[in-house]
Amino acid sequence: MLSYSFKTLWNRTFLAVGPLWFVLVFFIWGSGQLVTMQDRVIFLSVVIPGFIAIYISGFLIEKWHKKKKSEGR
């Protein structure tokens, strides 16, 4: 069984994954693949909301699981 709450584990995971995500973005940014400013804006407009959406989805999953558990399923 888990020693910590899901929220604690989820936050710790993102503390580990966040810097790795940043390094990946940095490598892609510096690779020369994003030539125009439009390319860079599109890249950031996908990467940043994607990271935030994945982070928030963990809390939605936790909420859904608690609701399901309280209903006795």
Helices and strands as residue ranges (DSSP letters): H 6-30, H 37-70
